[in-house]
Amino acid sequence: MAAGPIKRFLLRLPGFEGACLRLTRDRERVLMYHRFTDDAAAEPDATPADRFARQLDLLQARCQVVGPAALVDQEEGRRPRSRRPLAVVTVDDGYADFERVAFPVLRERGLPAVLFVTTGFVAGRSWMWWDKVHFALARAGTAEAAVTVAGRTVRGPLRTRAERGAFWFRLVPALRFVPDERKEEVIADLAGQLGVTLPAAPPAEFAASTWDGIAAMARAGIVMGAHTRTHPILSRVDGERARQEIEGSRDDLAGQLGEPVRWFAYPQGGPADYDDETVAIVAGAGFDRAWVAYADPALGDHPYRRPRHMVPADLDEFRWSVCGAEHLVLRLKAALGRPTGVSDGYWTGSDLAAALNAEGKEESA
């Protein structure tokens, strides 16, 4: 999404960004990335290396880029208050493209980052279910498909790349609210319709880093955090499964790195994707902080509901978030009594996802 004319106008006013930075000096900027690429034409949804470099340079010019421990130390008075806002770069999941594309850009600038690792993915026990959908659609042997999710049919043509993308963006957000076993059934049904055989292990374009790579990056200054073992929606699994996922990923990482794991990020991380029980399990697992995947002043300073900004492709939108203008807008909305959060359909805003989530809440009430 590109910045609108008002944002672009304000960002070009002399002193605007500096004023926003001063007014929000005490608010950390925690940025969230997922995928990276060295071929933007082939992977338009991933962050290209050159764009990542430009974003890091802009971030470093406006903020002090640190690891998460510095945030905690400043918050708890063990670190002098920085003259510039603190910023943390975070990346979710543990794909191999972080190691191949993004890590060299960070290393060249001497900047830290946090990698939230889905440990079963890195261990080679699974691959991400949304990537299976992408793999199947990219190799579709038919002109259309129709699958049923919770009694609703997702149907669409698949003749062009744009049509396949539209189908993905309708199906995948809805599947996130479906139990894991049913997800796999739907994906198997789709693959069967399309005449595609899903490999047991992810192909190269969807592969994870290795444990050796994780350890090498940790020695080079990348901070490792836990992101569960298999990336379930924690609000949609029972408490024991959630505990196994959270504590298991902590233990997997600690065993590989030989040191405690202090940081956690909720899979998907929208307001419908975790709940009070999830937060209590994370706190009980001994993590120092945990992050969601959206920014909302209503989160306050809760240690296990820390906000993050999803990084936009548009550079002006990136500047808007980094300078603190977005936070000031949200504070103004809060003062006026207007909503500041994101909806339960958060992620892609899929209408089907939102409807299925509303139905799920009614069933569990």
N, C-alpha and C positions, 0 to 999 in steps of 0.2 A: 504494500500500500504506500502510495506516495503522499508526502505531506501536502496539505491543502494550502491555498494562497495566503491565508491569515498566518499560519505557522511560518511559511517561507518569508513573508514580509517581516514578522517580528524577529526572526533569526538574523535578518540582514540589518536590523537596526543597530547602530553602534552602541555597545555597552549592554545589549539585552542579555546575551549569554552570561556575561560577567556578573550582572545583577542577580540572575537566577542562581548562579553558582554560589554567590555569597548568601542568599536567602535560604539555600538548602544545604549549606555546608555540613550540617550535622546528620544529613540523611545519606546513608551509603547507597551506592549504585551497584546492584548485583545483576549482571547480564547473563542471559541464558542462550546458549547455542546447542545445536544437535549435530548436524551433518556438515561436512566440508568437501570441497572438490577442487581439482586442478583443471577441470573441463566444464565450465559453466554451461556450455551449449548442451552437453549430454546430461547434466544434472542441474536443471534450473532451480530446484527447490533447496539446494545445498548452498553454503556460503563459499564463494570462490576465495582462493588464497589472497588475491590482490585486494578484494574488498575487505577481508579480515584484517589485512595489514593497515589499510586506510582507517578502519574503525579503531584499531588499537592505537594508532598514532594520535587520532583525535582524542580518544579517551585519556591517553597518557598526558596530553597537553592540558587537559582540563581537570583531571582528577589524579589522585595518588593511587596507583594500581597495587593492590596488596593481596595477600592470602587471607583466608577467613579468620585465622587466629588474631590478626591485627584488628579486625572488626571487634572481636570479643574483648581484646585487651583495651581498646579505646573505650568501649561501652562500659567496661567495669573499672575504668580509672587506672589501669596499669600502663597505659600508653598516653603520652601527651596528645591533646586534641590537635588534629591535623589542620593546617591552614587551608587545605583544599579538601573537597569531599573524597572519602575513600571509595574505591571501586574494586569489585571482584569479578573476574571473568569465570563463568561456570559453563561446563559442557556436560550434557547428559548421555548416558547409555554405554559408551565405551566402544564405539565403532572404530575400525582400523583407520578410517580417513582422518580422525583426529590426530593419530600418531603420524600419519604420512604427510598431511597437509598443514594442519594448524600448529602442531607442536614446533616445527621448525620456525614458524613465524614468531611464536612466543619466545623461543630460545634466542633468536636473533636480537630481540629487543630486551632480553633479560627479564621478562615479565612472568609472574606466576599465574596459575589458573587452577581451578578445581575441576577434576573429572569425576563425576558421579557414575560409578561403575555398576552395571547390572551383571552380577558375578556369574550367574549361570550362562549368560550369553558369552562372556569372555572365556569361561571354562569349556565352551563348545557343546554344552548340553542342549542348547536351543537356539533358534533365531527368532527375530522379532516378528510377531504375527502380521503386523501391517506391511512388512516387507514381503511376506508371502503373497499378500494380495497384489502388491505392486508387481512382483515377479510374474504372477499368473496373468495379470491383465496385459503386461508388456508382450506376452507371448501368445495372446489370444488367437485361437484358431477359428473363432466364430465372429459374426458381425454384431452380436448383441448377447446380453446375459440377463438373468433375473434370479435373484436369491431372496430368501425369506428370512427376516430378522425379527424375532419376537412378534410374529404374526403380521408383519408389514413387508411388502415386497419392494425390493430395490431393483429397478429395471432400467436398462439404458443401452444405447448403441456403443459399439467399441471399434468403429471403423478407423478413427483417427486418434492421434495422441491426445488431442484436447478432449475427445469423448471418453477415452479411457481415464484421463485425469479427473473428469467430472464424476465418473462412476466411483472412482477411488474416494474422492472427497465426500461423497454421499454415504458410501458403505462404511468406511473405516471409523468415522466418529460415532456412528450408531453401534458398531460392534464393541466399542470400548466398554459399554455398559452391560454386555452380555457375558454370562459365566464362561470361563476359559474353555471348558469342554465344548460348549455350544459354538464358541468362536471357531474352534478347529473344525467342527462339522460344517459350518457355513463356508469356510475357506476351502475345505475338501470338495464340497458341492460345486463351488465356483470353478475350482481347478478342473474338476471332471467335465463340467459344461464346456470349458474352453479347450479341452484336450491337452492340458498341461500336467506334467508330472512334477511335483514339488520335491526337490532334493532333500535329503535328511539334514544336510548341513548348509548353511547359507552360502550362496555363490559369492565371488569376490566383491561385487558391488555392495553387498550387504553384510560383509564379514566384520567380526569384532577384532579388537586388538588381542594380543596374546598376553599371558601372564608375564612372560619375559619382557614384553614391551611395556606393560604396566609398571613393572619393577624398575625398568631403566628410566622411564619418565619420572617416576617418583624420586629416584636418586638425583635427577636433573632439576628438581624443584616443583614438579606438578603435584599438587595436593590431591590425594585420593579420598573420595567420599563414597558412601554406600547408596545404592539405588534399588535395593531388593535383589533377589536372585533371578526372578523370571518376569519382572515388570507387570505384576497384576495391578488392577485398580483396587487399592487397599480397602476402600469403603465398601467394596462389593464381595469381599471374602470374609470368612469367619475369623474371630479373634485369634485362634490358634494358628491358622494359616498365615495371617498377617504377621504374627510374632515370628514364625519360622522364616518368613521372607525377610523381615527387617533384621532380626538378630543373625540369621544365616548369612546375609550379605556382609554384615559387619565382621563376622567371624572368618568368612572366606578371605576378605581383604586383609584382615589383621594377620591371618596365617601366611599369606603370600608376602606381605610387606614386613612382618616382624615388628609391628608397632600398632598402638591403639588407633582406631578409626573414630574421629570426632564429629564427622559431618554427614548429613543425610539429606536427600531430596526425594520428595514423594513422586512416584511414577505418575505421569500426566500432570498432576499438580494443580488441577483446577478445583474450585470450591466443592464440586460433587465427588471428587476423587479421593478424599480423605475425610475423616470425621474425628470426633473427640476421642473415641477409643483408639484410633490410629495414633493420634498425637500422644496419648498416654503410653502406648507401647514404645514409641520412639524415645520418649523421655526416660522410660524405664530401662531402655537398652543402653543408656549412658552416653548418648550423643550430646555434644555441647550445643549444637544448633541444627535446625532443619528448615529447608526452604520449600515454598510452594512455587507455582509457576505463573504468578500474576502479581500485580502491584495494586494495593488498596490501603489507604490510610486506616481503614477500620481494623486491619490486622494489628495495628499498634506495634508494640515492641516485644511481642510474644516470642520467646526463644525458639519455639518449634513451629512457628508460622511466619517465617521471614519472607518478605516479598522478593520477587525477581522480575526483571523486565525481559520479555521475549524480544530478541534483537531483530529489528526490521531491516529489509534490504535497502530501503531508501535512506540516503545519507542524512537528509534533513530530518527525517523522523528519528534517526539515531541521535542526531545533535539535540533534538527536542527532549528526548529522554535523559541524555547524559548531562545536559546543563541544568536539569531539574525543573524545567518548565512543566512537564507532565505532572510532577508531584505537586507543584503549586496549583495547577488546574484542579487536581483531585481534592486538595485541601479547600479550595474555594467552593467546590461542589458540596463538600461535607459541611462547610459553614452555612451554606444555603439550604441544607437539608435534602440535597439531591443524592441519588445513589452514586456510589464511587466504586463499587465492585464490578465483577464480571458475572455473567449469568451461568446457570448450571449447564448450559449448552456450550460452555467455553471449550475452546481448542480450535475448531474451525467454525463454530457457530451453526453447525448443521441443524436444520429444523427437525429432522428425524431424530438426531441424537438428543435434542432437548425434549422432544415428545416422549421418547423412550425413558429418559431419565425421570421425567415427571411421573410416568406410570410406575416406575420402579419405586419411587418415594411413596406413592399411594399404597402400593402393595405392602411395603414394609412398615407403614404407619400403624 
